């Protein structure tokens, strides 16, 4: 059998029945596919590269906020008056919260809210974040975590703590839940205390760990610590004493201001009623008011030393000049100026000691309204005090051109103008600082002695101090201001409260502004008791005792040696040391 | 020539692997640093918290209460105080109450 060789390639059996263009077509399609890939690659990597880079970044790069710590507020000895500590805040994700009624009921109980309120918060299922309660106690947060409710979480937030509580509440103020100052120093120095949050861009891995830093980190700038001039011990003591006085005299309120006359620093500024800055439920306006700075009143007799000081400075009178105050009345047009008791002939010293209205008016009427106005202005009346406090008021001193003679007369004994207790204390530093008006400061100054504008000569300031001292000794209006060991001087004031258009007949304000020790003054203390209703209402009776105790303790704490003889009651015998 | 290429390729591979390793190390170190920093921060805030707590235990209100009630102390007055002067010769003299 002859074999016929069959060529494989030309085997008719294997001959493709499909036309050649089909294989060519496939090759072309695959080639086009590759071209498409190349084009896509070019698009992704070159043309729209930025978009894809951004999308990538969004998936693994996170920007972390680096919160800044709010600065602390310290007293003059470095004791903490306010500081921030982290506390848990509870939040929930309504979208995927586990709605187990029993657990939610337990949660509501722990959060001290009703189940209805809690349901209301969790109502909106479109939300992914809702605060349940901010700044809860650590133990509450632990109990909530123990409930293991899905969709309920906690997060650390900073909360302000005020360890001193009520006594410094008005000075320090408080912050809101967002850590922004709302009152007092917290508000005034909010910017410096707050600091500036920083940020950091990082890559996080699957487990949420930071694995790489990207770019520059913006470090957080912590808020600065603020050291006040306040002495927390003096502050506490003054608060306790004014509280005691307000309670025993059945008064509405009271305030005390203690100033260091050498440096112009505010050592204490207290008001009662007060509040606890950490617990601010049901606060009333009466509790919140920083009365020493926001309440103005007619300063009454406490103005007399200023007027007499000016008269000495202008050479109109000398401390020994005699003035006829009999018969205790002075007619000016239709108005009559009267003294509580007729005194007859008094020296200028005694006019202050006995607080004679007639005597003061007779001196004042020899002066120019302009001079009086200038004196008032120089000692800070009618102007906002320099201490930076929200709500501090300027009081009222009208322009001297509008003064009628009767107004000039009443102003000399403190009616027809108004001032806050702080302004009165500040005005008295002029006598205490040998005639200079030192600028006041609420922040620790670290200087030994401040200097200021001269208002009175040293000699005249000393003369006025002598008169103020006479007020507190036998024959004066405020013997209750005396304190053991230290010589004091000051002036009482009692003013009818203004109600509507006139004076309320049975509502008074008793106050006392004084200096101690009188020969080498260290502090000015001003005390005000508002509406005492338990019988006594004179400044000499309700305010002077608070002054006396505050002076005693403050000077002791400042290490000032007594300048008056004290009958020692020390039991131990002192042995002579050998040399 | 081909041997050189081969060697270079090996070198490139080694370098690439080494890079991956370094990157990995750097990342785990970053994690460590991050953990340490947050620990430091936590300790700092804890310190602040304890400072506040310590102060809260030593407020004048509490001190006075304890002194009065538990230790039966009383408020000091100049009458029961000995004043000592610490300047020059007076320093060695016995303390005395000024007249």
Contacts between the chains, C-beta under 8 A, distances in Angstrom:
chain1	res1	chain2	res2	distance
A	69	B	45	7.8
A	69	B	48	7.7
A	72	B	48	7.9
A	79	B	55	6.1
A	80	B	51	6.3
A	80	B	52	5.8
A	80	B	55	4.5
A	83	B	48	5.9
A	83	B	51	6.8
A	83	B	52	4.7
A	84	B	48	7.2
A	85	B	45	6.7
A	85	B	48	6.0
A	85	B	49	4.2
A	85	B	52	5.9
A	86	B	45	5.2
A	86	B	49	7.4
A	161	B	52	4.9
A	161	B	56	7.6
A	163	B	52	5.8
A	163	B	55	4.4
A	163	B	56	3.9
A	163	B	59	5.8
A	164	B	59	5.6
A	164	B	60	7.9
A	164	B	61	8.0
A	165	B	59	7.1
A	165	B	61	7.1
A	167	B	60	7.8
A	167	B	61	7.3
A	202	B	34	8.0
A	205	B	27	7.5
A	209	B	31	4.7
A	209	B	34	7.2
A	210	B	30	6.1
A	210	B	31	6.1
A	210	B	34	4.3
A	211	B	27	3.8
A	211	B	28	7.6
A	211	B	30	5.6
A	211	B	31	5.9
A	212	B	26	7.4
A	212	B	27	5.8
A	212	B	30	5.7
A	213	B	30	6.7
A	232	B	59	7.7
A	232	B	60	6.4
A	233	B	60	5.2
A	236	B	59	7.4
A	236	B	60	3.8
A	236	B	61	6.3
A	236	B	64	7.9
A	237	B	60	7.2
A	484	B	77	5.5
A	484	B	78	5.4
A	484	B	79	6.1
A	485	B	77	7.3
A	485	B	78	3.0
A	485	B	79	7.4
A	486	B	78	7.5
A	552	B	77	7.1
A	552	B	78	7.8
A	553	B	75	7.6
A	556	B	76	6.5
A	556	B	78	7.4
A	556	B	81	7.6
A	561	B	83	5.1
A	561	B	85	7.8
A	561	B	98	6.9
A	562	B	78	4.4
A	562	B	81	8.0
A	562	B	83	7.1
A	562	B	97	7.9
A	562	B	98	7.0
A	563	B	98	7.7
A	565	B	98	7.6
A	565	B	99	5.4
A	566	B	78	4.6
A	566	B	79	5.1
A	566	B	97	6.4
A	567	B	79	6.3
A	568	B	79	6.2
A	568	B	80	7.7
A	568	B	97	5.2
A	569	B	79	4.6
A	569	B	80	5.3
A	570	B	79	7.8
A	570	B	80	5.7
A	570	B	81	7.6
A	570	B	82	6.1
A	570	B	97	8.0
A	574	B	82	7.0
A	574	B	94	5.4
A	574	B	95	6.3
A	574	B	96	7.4
A	575	B	94	7.4
A	576	B	94	5.3
A	577	B	92	6.4
A	577	B	93	7.5
A	577	B	94	5.5
A	579	B	92	6.1
